[in-house]
Amino acid sequence: MKALQFSINVPKFIAAKSLAAVLGRRVFYKGPVKTIRIADIPEPALPTPDWVKVKTIYCGFCGSDLNLIQLHDSPTASPFTSFPCVIGHEIVGKIIETGSNVDGFITGDIVTINPVLACEAREITPVCRPCSSGRSSNCENFAEGALPPGMFTGINSGVNGGFAPYLVAHKIQLYRVPETVSLEAAVMTEPVAVALQTIFDNMPEAGDKTLVIGGGVIGNLIVQSIRALMPECRISVIEPSSIAGEFAVKAGADEIIPSKDIFEETVTITGAKFYKPLLGMEIPMGGFNRIYDTVGHSSTLNLGLRLLTAMGTMSVVGIGGDVRIDLTPLWLKLQKIQGVYAYGIVNYDGDYRHVFDIALEMMARSDIRADILVTHKFDIEEYCRMIEVNMNKEKYRAVKTIVTFGE
């Protein structure tokens, strides 16, 4: 079967980075050192009776996929990845074969897949501490057990991702899609779960002033999650793209703040008072109660810490590489920085449930409208075009792009 495969090694990494500096980013998906290509791979078989085979319907193209293709990720995570791998971790599909140990799912079920490949999928017992505490996305055994290294479906050489007609999934990864949830919404379950987990881990209080840095897909879903879980908050968004800004307002943002006006708007919104140091950026006393940085670059992290009030919490959602941070606001205002990665089990309305379940339930009730973010669909052979659209979202008025394999 034809699949979208990523592969890299040290010589190719050096060559691709060097050529990109001269010829531009097209070298990552076109030419002799491209990191991504259509490959013919065998159709997968069930690894054990605990797995199912899924026919892919849609697979979303994530910003992390684009970062992977362009070699933007930190090498620190490389021990927990294996190549070559078929990318794609935002998946909705139909079960076409079930292992004998799989209960509760039958052929024909429409499912979305939690891509995490943690202890249970790796046949490791006893499971590690994060897995036993309900946060398997932070498993300590991503390079151990019965599978090759790889934190999740899509960066694992032994389990192909969703940019292929078929894939296999462990029974622990499966979530049935309610009939009232469209396929366009279902393919968004994974990013919705990321956004919801972000808010569960840094929950605003009624009346809080919140700031979302970056209004792309995850930023938009964070806005929607705040509105659904704590509607009495004020939500401000910093986003330079007009199309993303429009969608953020539709999602429930109170205002889009131009970057050039951020200090003035912070004063107006929060009542903060700014002070000018001898050198460098102004720093306020006061500011936003909660900040969610979906970019994760040095510039946004330093800005966020400055705009965060005393004893406030900033969630770092964006996955950047090495950063430089002025830690003065951190100690001066007793702030907290909250790491964000994936999803797990949370207390929701008095019950402990996985965030994937909550995401599907909230989309079924239309508390979160993820389907409206899907603006472009592509066949897998159009992957170069899809990458170009994602690198120029403003030009193409794109928000979320997905690959379709037919319904």
Buried (B, 14 or more C-beta within 10 A) or exposed (E): BEBBBBBBEEEBBEBBBEBBEEEEBBBBBBEEBBBBBEBEBEEBEBBBEBBBBBBBBBBBBBBBBBBBBBBBBEEEEEEBBBBBBBBBBBBBBBBEBBBEEBEEBEEEBBBBBBBBBBBBBBBBEEBBEBBEEBBBBBBBBBBBBEBBBBBBBBBBBBBBBBBBBBBBBBBBBBBBBBEEBBBBBBBBBBBBBBBBBBBBBBBBEEEBBBBBBBBBBBBBBBBBBBBBBBEEBBBBBBBEBEBBBBBBBBBBBBBBBEEEEBBEBBBEBBEBEBEEEEEEEEBBEBBBBBBBBBBBBBEBBBBBBBBBBEEBBBBBBBBBEEBEEBEBBBEEBEBEBBEBBBBBBBEBEEEEBBBBBBBBBBBBEEBBBBBBBBBBBBEBEBBBBBBBBBBEBEEBBBBBBBBBBEE
